């Protein structure tokens, strides 16, 4: 089996491919349609989008036109961080399903614990109301899993310690890459059987010019992006690379090699002081 179609098992038993294809900053229309089409042709079976990306319709069109059975693709989209009410959550979910032209999504996650214009502000009470709606969506069967994104340990604990919780988040999607692995969040997630997903797995291109990573990649006869993605997978995290050119899309699927324990230890010790997270671990 190809690494990108191997799976992590979520805490509700659902299987999620180990590598997803990200569509952040991919323009709606032809750009998104072509990127997702190329990803599916290259073998990706996990597509990540969000209402905030404004490209759900294009993702849905690519899925509809692909020569791939719907049930073989794990589709994930996100509730806008600005939506912090029960009714608003239900309405936004309905609009995402309509845009995607799907009967269900495999994963529906809260994009952020706060509205983006109020980054770092506290919305614990509102997030519990949102989670109440997320649980109802899950119970309806129209989302096979529910989760969160950009939630730190305190944000996760706010939900996990709430007596209204009946369904744990299945995933937490955070920024994660070599040198920025957010250990405290990952520890909280893993202690609660929450699978971590990694966006910006190449530090938005920042890793590509690293001499240290180039040296290690050369030892395995792979590229820096391939090394960086494999590192994430071996840490038990699911990377979400994005690419537009078919050559890059295909290269990011070639991850069937093993980084040695010694090299993993070295890579896990690297620190990038430019790593972004608004409220820390």
N, C-alpha and C positions, 0 to 999 in steps of 0.2 A: 504493500500500500504506500502511496505517495504521502510524504509528511503532511502536506497541506490538507489532505482529506482524512488523516488520522484524527481522532476525536478526544476531547476532554468530556467527562461526564459531569453534568451540572447536578446541583443538589436535589433536583426533582427527578433525576434519572435521564433527562434529555441529553442526547449526544450533540456536541457542538464541535465543528471542525477546528483544528488547532491553529489555523491561520485564516484570517478574514481579509476581505478586500475592502479598503476604506474609500469613501467618496467625499470626504471633507475637502472643501475648496475646489471641488470639481463642478464646473458650471452646468446648470440645467440645460437640457437639449442634447445636441449631438455629442458634446464632450463627455457627458456622463453616460449617455447611451453607448458610445463607442468603448469607453473605459470598462463598463460593466460587461458588455458583450465580449470584449477581449479577455477579461478575467474568467468568464465562464468557459470560453474556448480553451483557455490555458489550464483549466482544471480546478479553479476556485469553486468552492461550494458553500461559501459564507460571504454574504454581501452586507456591509454596514452602511446605513444612511441615517438621516435625521430630518425632522420637519424643518429645523433651522437651516439646513443646507439648501432647501428649496429645490432639491433635485429628485424627490421621491417619485414623481411621475415618470421621469426619464429612467430611473432604476426599474420601475415597474414595466415600462415598455421593453426594456432590454431583456428582462426576465421572461416576458410574454413571447418574445420573438426567438428566444434561445432554444436550441435543440436539447434542452435539459428538463427533466420532469420537475415540476414545482416541489414535490416532496423530497427531492434530492438536494435542495438548496436551503440553507439556513439564512433567513432574512431577518435583519435586526434594524429597528428604527428607534427614534428617541422623542420623548416628550420635551418640548422647549423648557429651558430653565425658568422662563418667565411665568409659566403656568403653575400656580400654587393653590388651586382649588379642586375640590372633588369634581364638580360639574365641568370645569375647564379641562380637566384631564380626560374625562370621557369624550368630550367634544373634539379635542385635539387627536385623540386616538382614532376616532371615527374618520376624521379628515385625512389622517395618514393612511389608513386602510384604503380609503377611496382613491387617494392619489396613487398609491402603489397598485391599485386594482387587484387586491388580494382579499381572500376570505379570512386569512389569519397571517400573523407574523410569528416567527419562531421565538423572537425575543423583543420585548418592549422595555426600554429603560429611561429613567429620568436623566435628562442631559446634564443637569447641574443642581446642586443643593440650594442655589440662589439664582435670582435673575442676573444675567450677565452684567447689566449696568450697576448692580449692587454686589459685585464680587466680594465674597468673604463675609457678607452679612448673614445674620442668623435667621433661619426660617424653619426651625425644628417643628413647631406646631403645624405649620402649613405642609411640611413634608410628610407628616403623619396622615394628614387629610388626603394628600396626593397618593400616598401608599394605600390608603383605604380604597381609592378608586382603582389603583393598579391591581389590587387583589381581586376586585370585582371583575376587571377585564380578564385576568387570568382564569377566574372561575367560569367565565363565559366560553373559554376555549379559543378565543380569538387571538390570544398571545400564549404560546406554549411555555414561555418563561418570562419572568419580569426581573428587572434589576436596576442598577443605578450607574451613574458616570460622574467623575470628579468628586466623589464622596470621600472625605478623609475618615479617619477612625472614629472621630466624634460624631460625624454625620451618620455613619453606619450604626454606631451604638444607639443613637437616637431612635432608629427604627427597630433595632434588635431587642431593645429593652422595653418597647412599647407593648402594653397588654393587648392592643388591638391587632398585633401582628399575627397572622395565621400562615403567611407564606414568606420565607426568607428571600432576600435578593439572591438571584442565581449568579449574577456577575457584577463586577464594578470595573468600569472602563476608565483608566487613568493614563496620564502621560508616563511612559515607562520606556527606558532605553539604556544601553550600556553607559554607566556613569550616573544614572538617575533612576534608581529602582525603588524608591519610596518604601523602604523596608517596613515601617510601622503600619502603613495602610495594608501592605501585602500580608503581614502577620495577622492583622485583624480579620482580613478577608479569609485567609486560609483556615483560621481557627473556627470560622463559621461556614466552612465548605462553600465559600463564594469564590468563583473562578475570576481571576484578574485578566482583563483584556488591556492590551497596550496600544494606545494611539501615539502617533509620532514616534514609531519604533526606530526611526533613523534620525531622531532629533531634528525633524523637518530639514533633513539634508546636512545637518551639522556634523554628523559622524563621518561623512564621506572623505573629509580631508585629514583624518586622524592618522598620523604616521604609525602610532602604536597599533591601531586596529589593522592597518595595511600589513604590518609585519606579521601579525597573527594570521590574518586571512591568507597571506601568501603560503604559509605553512600547510594550509588545507587545500590550496589551489582553488580558492573561492574568492568572490568579491567581498568588499567590506559590508555591503547591504546583506549579502547572504550570511556572513558571519554574525552580524548584529541580530538578524531574525532568528537564526538558530540558537543563539545565546538566550534569547527570550523564551523560546520553546523549552529549552532544557531547564529553565528556571520554573517551568510549570505555568507559564503565562502565555496567553494567546495574542500574537502580534497582529496588527491591522495595517499592513503597508498599503500605500496607494501609489499608482503609477498610471500613466496614460499611454506611453509608447509600448507597443506589443513586446518589444525586446526586453524592456524593464519588467513588464508584467510577467513574462515567462521566466526571466532570471530569478524573480522573487519566489518562484515555485520550486526552485532547485535547492532543496534544503535537506536532502537525504545524506547527511554526513554527521559525524559525532565530534563535538569539541571535547578534548580531554578534561579530566577533573582538574588537572593543574592549571590549564588555560582558563577554565571556568572560574576557578578561585581567583586568578589574576584579574580577569575581566570584572568580576563582582567587587573587586577592591577599587576599581577606578571611580573617580568622583568628578562630576561635571557641575561646577558651581552655577552654571547658567540654567539648570533645570527649573522648569516652571511648575509651581503649584501655589495657588493664591493664599492658602491658609495652612500650609505645612502638613505634617503627618497627623 
